Amino acid sequence: VPLLQRCIHLLLLPIHILACLGLWGSFCKRVFPYVMAKVAPVYNHKVYKQKQELFSTLRKFTGPSGQLTLLEIGTGTGTNFQFYPPGCRLTCSDPNPHFRKFLLKSLSENQHLKLEGLVVASGEDLQEIPDGAVDVVVGTLVLCSVGSVRRVLREVLRVLRRGGAFYFLEHVAADHSSWTYFWQKVCDPVWKCFGDGCSLSRETQMELEKMNFSELNLRHFHVTPYWIPTSPHIIGYAVK
């Protein structure tokens, strides 16, 4: 694996030079939303049943106000909006401001939601959201690309009210003895370059288990085709 990774790093040398000059990151930030606008609906179709089942339980975490207050981190193009219950008070957070026009289009197609705010911020720094302010935090395909999973989860716990829940769906590292994991490690350098920092081999379950959640409901599943390095997934929710 290290030998193959070195070969890939050599092939990616021009991109690393552009990154050092500060050009590659800004280019990706502008282009990535357009890519996701095409890719996200295809992915959503593949995991539609899983998302529908997962988000069907959102209402049970409605707070004392009687309205579900939901924060979605890494909202992207807003492909989860269709699964949220009517009247849901929604705050969207994403570090990439170039997603805005796609997000607003999704909101216009899901008028059953009440938008509370749009925040340009990473999951590691949600300072605009007060402590214990939300009933539910949602993050799908987010923890694979953040700088620090632990810092994101600490922020999630901070903004959740007691008894609130964090809903997640993530592609994760495969079994370490499998060929899938081998190719995940080999392809990781390329994937991170073209996937806005996304890692194929994150041990997200371990990070969730280390956090101070009172309850963790998690299961594994695979997205087809099974041979792709992003096939292994986890899905579930954790209660504060």
Stockholm file with secondary structure:
# STOCKHOLM 1.0

chainA/1-240         VPLLQRCIHLLLLPIHILACLGLWGSFCKRVFPYVMAKVAPVYNHKVYKQKQELFSTLRKFTGPSGQLTLLEIGTGTGTNFQFYPPGCRLTCSDPNPHFRKFLLKSLSENQHLKLEGLVVASGEDLQEIPDGAVDVVVGTLVLCSVGSVRRVLREVLRVLRRGGAFYFLEHVAADHSSWTYFWQKVCDPVWKCFGDGCSLSRETQMELEKMNFSELNLRHFHVTPYWIPTSPHIIGYAVK
#=GR chainA/1-240 SS CHHHHHHHHHHTHHHHHHHHTTCHHHHHHHHHHHHHHHHHHHHHHHTHHHHHHHHTTGGGGCCTTSSCEEEEESCTTCTTGGGSCTTCEEEEECSCGGGHHHHHHHHHTCTTSEEEEEECCCTTCCTTSCTTCEEEEEEESCTTTSSCHHHHHHHHHHHEEEEEEEEEEEECCCCTTSHHHHHHHHHHHHHHHHTTTCCSCCCHHHHHHHSCCSEEEEEEEECSSTTSTTCEEEEEEEEC
#=GC SS_cons         CHHHHHHHHHHTHHHHHHHHTTCHHHHHHHHHHHHHHHHHHHHHHHTHHHHHHHHTTGGGGCCTTSSCEEEEESCTTCTTGGGSCTTCEEEEECSCGGGHHHHHHHHHTCTTSEEEEEECCCTTCCTTSCTTCEEEEEEESCTTTSSCHHHHHHHHHHHEEEEEEEEEEEECCCCTTSHHHHHHHHHHHHHHHHTTTCCSCCCHHHHHHHSCCSEEEEEEEECSSTTSTTCEEEEEEEEC
//
